[in-house]
Amino acid sequence: MTLSTLQAIFQEIATKHKAINSFYSGLATEFNTNYEISYPAMLVDPVSINQSVRDGFFQNQWNIVLEIIDLLPVDRDMTDVNNTLDRTKRMLDQVLTKFVTDYNETTVTFNNETEKSDFVIQDGFTVLPLIDDTEKNHTGWQCSFNIVERVRFSTCCNEDVFTS
């Protein structure tokens, strides 16, 4: 799996969701303020990859942060905040359900044999309310989770990329 593949999966889910109007992928801490975002929005931040090598495989554990956010009215009160949190949590649950059901058990067919894809979405999502501390103009939910993939490596293919 590549970062482009991961972003494409989430962009497809966001595009197909009837209530999500924007998709942004990148470091949330370096959000491009020139990017025109329409709310409700989905943001995906690939935080890190923990990598290990075992038994002829790289094991990559991707740490992903997913946010669903929506604008709050200027003259908001706690009812507005709670209603927005309820709405965005429902959307987050829908996105995660789509991701887990459509991609966690994905199978691939090669040489007439079907087997499970090379990544698994780990159970155990951390979901936190998200309120913008600087402008307090949006709220929603932030969810972090891990995707683990095993990639077989081979030393026979490395000779053409190194010089002696």
N, C-alpha and C positions, 0 to 999 in steps of 0.2 A: 504494500500500500504506500502511496505517496501522499504528501500534503495536498497536492492538486486533486487526487481522488477523493480524499476526505472532504475537502471543500466542495467538490462537485456533488457529493452525496447530500450534504446539508443544504446546498443551494437548491438542489432539486426538490427536497422536502419543503423548504421555505417557499419556493415558487408555486408549488402545487397546493399549499395550504391556503384556504380561502380568506383567512383573516390576516395573514402576515403580508405586509406591504413592502418590506425591505429586507435584504440580506447583506450582512457585512462579515467578512472574515479577516482576521488579523489580530494583532495584539491589542487588547482592549485598552491598555495603558497608552497606546500610541494611536488611538482612534483618529482617523483623518477627518477633521472638522469640515473640510471642503466637500466631503462625500454627502450628497443630498439623501437624507434618510426620511422615509415616510413611515409613520407609526401605524400599528404595532410593527416592531422590527425584531429580527432574529440576528444575533451576533454569535460568531463562533471564534474562539481564541484557542489555537493550539499551544498550550502552555509549555509542554516539555515532552521528551521521549526518554524513558529509562531503557537502556539497552544492555543486554547480556548475551553471552555466547555459550551455548550448551549443545552437546551431542550433534554437531554439524548444523546448528541453526542459530541465527540471530533471533533473539526474542526482544521485540520492541513493545514497550508499554507506553502508549500515547496517553498523555493527560490532557483532556479537553475540557474547556469551560464553554458552556452554552448559555446564552441569555435571551430571554424574551422580555421586551420592554415596551411600554406604551406611555404616551404623554398624559400628564395630569392637567386638569383645568387650572388656570391662573388663580382663581378664587377657591381653591380646593379646601376640603375639610377631610376628616378621617374617613367619612363615608366614601368620598371619591377615591382615596388611597386604597381602602379595603376593596372597593368594587374593581379597581384596576388590578390589584393583586389577585383577586379571584379570577378575573378574566385571563390574565397572563399565565396564571398557574394552570388553568384549563388548557391553554394553548401549548404550554410546555409539556404537559402530560400527553397531549396528542402528538407532538413532534417526537418525543421519546418513544412512545408506543410505535409510531411508524418506523422509526430508526431500528428499534429492537426487533420488531416482527419482520421487517423487510430485509434487514441486513445482518442480524445476529446469526441467523440460521441459513444464510445464503449458501447455495451449493453451486459448484462449477462442474461442468462435464468436460472431460478430456479423454480421448481415445475410448469413447463409449463407456467410461466409468464416471460415476457421479460421486463427488466427495465434498465435504464441508469446506467453505472458503478458509483462507489463511488468517482470519482474524475473528476474535470473540469480544463482545462487549461485556465487560465485567459487571456483575451485579454489585450494587452498593453505590447509589448516586447520592451526592451531597447537594441538597437544594437549600438555597438561602434567599431571603428577600433582598432585593436590590433597590436602594433609593439613592439617587444621585445627590451626593453631599454638597456639591458646589452650587448647582443651580436649582436643585430640587424640582425639576420640571418633568421628570419621568420616574416611573417605578416599574417593577417587574420581578422576575426571578432569575437567579443564577444557579446553574447546575454544573457540577464538575463530576467527571467520571473517567474511567480508563478503558481503552481498547487495547487488547493484547494481540499481537500477530507473531507468528513464527515464520521465518524466511530461511529456507535452506541456502547455505552458502557453499561455494565450490572454489577451490584454489586453482582449478584447471583453466578458468577463464580470466585470471588476473594477469597473465603474462603479457597480453597485448596492451595493458594500460601502464606498465612500468618499463622503464629503460634500465638496461644493465650497466 
